[in-house]
Amino acid sequence: MSISYWNSASDKKKIETDFLVIGGGIAGLSSAYWLEKKFPTSKIALIERHKIGSGASGRNAGFVTCGSSEHFAKLVTDFGPEKAIEIWKFSEQNRELLKSEVIKGNADKLLFGSTGSCTVAASDADYSRYITLADTMAKLGIDVELINEAKIKSDYAVKGFKGGIEYKHDGEVHPILLLKELRSLLKNTEIIEDQEICKMESDAGVYCETQHLRIQSQKVLVTLNGYLGLFWPNWEKLVRPQRGQVIVTEPLPKRVKGPCYLTKHLCYFRQMPTGELLIGGFRNLDLENENTYSDQVSEKIQKALFDFTKDFFDFTADAKIKNQWSGIMGFTPDGQMIIGEAPQFKNVHLMAGCSGHGMGLSFHAAKVLVESLNDERAIPSHLGLNRYLAML
Ligand SMILES: Cc1cc2nc3c(=O)[nH]c(=O)nc-3n(C[C@H](O)[C@H](O)[C@H](O)COP(=O)(O)OP(=O)(O)OC[C@H]3O[C@@H](n4cnc5c(N)ncnc54)[C@H](O)[C@@H]3O)c2cc1C
């Protein structure tokens, strides 16, 4: 959104802060959380164009995972085993930090479960590949177990799969309850909702404007993820928006043990503690149209999700669909996040590009971002914005 000459009047309400966080998702709230810890006497504001959690953070599947085993195999191919394990461990630390700092004794209240997760093999060829993959992961110190067809049927209630790899320590949560809990931990952050930052300038400090506010801040943290390209259009080539779609059934008898990935279709599912089955993914069926900022649902992908629900489980034949929605994710070219200072604005730092794994990454990534502000901590090379400066 742009600001008109008529609306750029000097009578806008003025706010001065030490830190301004832009974006009210898991990344923004986590950034405010770590800012409060690191700079306890600072003035902090967080601004969100709609309500907290109205972006992907309130629209996701609630997997608190390190990703699928296929994802790990790709990390090994793309980055080599040493970096792959560093990237995997970063997510493990994210989960442990969430547990120790936010979830604490409130697992039941937040519907958080340490269920483990599973990547299912769609064919015999996949299963033989998984035998080797499970072995590689175990040798690298990842606690996985290969499971056979019978166990896939009994623990995940799916038909036609050959087996899978279970990773023991992942979990699932109610994402909005997690955001609410994180928000409740913020004691020193002014949260401003329904205000969209439309303009930014920087000299000694940074000046940000909405239609009604002018905010001056020493430092700004931009946590817009998939929406970054709407704010800074030339960044869209670096953080590509990708829509993810989901359906949820009415409550069914509880049969699915934990979060499950079927990477062949970029598809995933879980069953809530209250019985509703959630199925998401299939954006690979329509990649061009899913490259969008619109959070509508599309007939093509919703049909694929519906057909999957009916065809692949042994207890869903008459299940009715209760909810359908979508959200916008942000993808960098190598699939890893970017964290760093924006080259065009001094004192403006950002994190973005957490793909389909923001719940599994952002709390830890925000800690790295905040600790990098005064050079206390180096940003891991695979997350550093430096690797892409030439593209901007
Ligand atoms: C359907 C779906 C399923 C997913 N499932 C999972 C999962 O199970 N596990 C997992 O780890 N990840 C999952 N993800 C990915 C995860 O949701 C995201 O990676 C994560 O939520 C990103 O968090 P964020 O805070 O960076 O971005 P967002 O949550 O998108 O927050 C950005 C915020 O910025 C606000 N904003 C935008 N422009 C402005 C502006 N100019 N001024 C002020 N505010 C602005 C937006 O309104 C938004 O609230 C899923 C995503 C989708 C869409």
The ligand as a Gaussian input file, in Angstrom:
#p B3LYP/6-31G(d) Opt

LIG

0 1
 C       -0.761000     -24.065000       4.870000
 C        0.550000     -23.947000       5.564000
 C        1.007000     -24.986000       6.379000
 C        2.223000     -24.862000       7.043000
 N        2.581000     -25.823000       7.932000
 C        3.684000     -25.669000       8.681000
 C        3.986000     -26.583000       9.709000
 O        3.229000     -27.484000       9.999000
 N        5.155000     -26.411000      10.397000
 C        6.019000     -25.377000      10.120000
 O        7.085000     -25.311000      10.721000
 N        5.704000     -24.455000       9.192000
 C        4.560000     -24.566000       8.481000
 N        4.240000     -23.637000       7.544000
 C        5.136000     -22.498000       7.359000
 C        5.002000     -21.511000       8.510000
 O        3.650000     -21.245000       8.747000
 C        5.731000     -20.228000       8.157000
 O        7.063000     -20.543000       7.806000
 C        5.774000     -19.275000       9.340000
 O        4.500000     -19.111000       9.895000
 C        6.314000     -17.920000       8.910000
 O        6.220000     -17.069000      10.032000
 P        6.550000     -15.532000       9.873000
 O        6.265000     -14.911000      11.177000
 O        7.926000     -15.404000       9.315000
 O        5.541000     -15.023000       8.739000
 P        3.980000     -14.725000       8.832000
 O        3.318000     -15.571000       9.832000
 O        3.449000     -14.764000       7.446000
 O        3.946000     -13.267000       9.412000
 C        4.209000     -12.111000       8.639000
 C        3.236000     -11.052000       9.115000
 O        3.552000      -9.796000       8.517000
 C        2.352000      -9.084000       8.337000
 N        2.618000      -8.019000       7.382000
 C        2.807000      -8.147000       6.050000
 N        3.113000      -6.939000       5.505000
 C        3.120000      -6.041000       6.525000
 C        3.385000      -4.636000       6.606000
 N        3.727000      -3.927000       5.518000
 N        3.267000      -4.015000       7.812000
 C        2.950000      -4.731000       8.937000
 N        2.705000      -6.074000       8.907000
 C        2.798000      -6.725000       7.722000
 C        1.382000     -10.140000       7.861000
 O        0.039000      -9.748000       8.053000
 C        1.793000     -11.349000       8.710000
 O        1.003000     -11.473000       9.882000
 C        3.036000     -23.713000       6.854000
 C        2.585000     -22.668000       6.035000
 C        1.350000     -22.778000       5.401000
 C        0.878000     -21.630000       4.548000

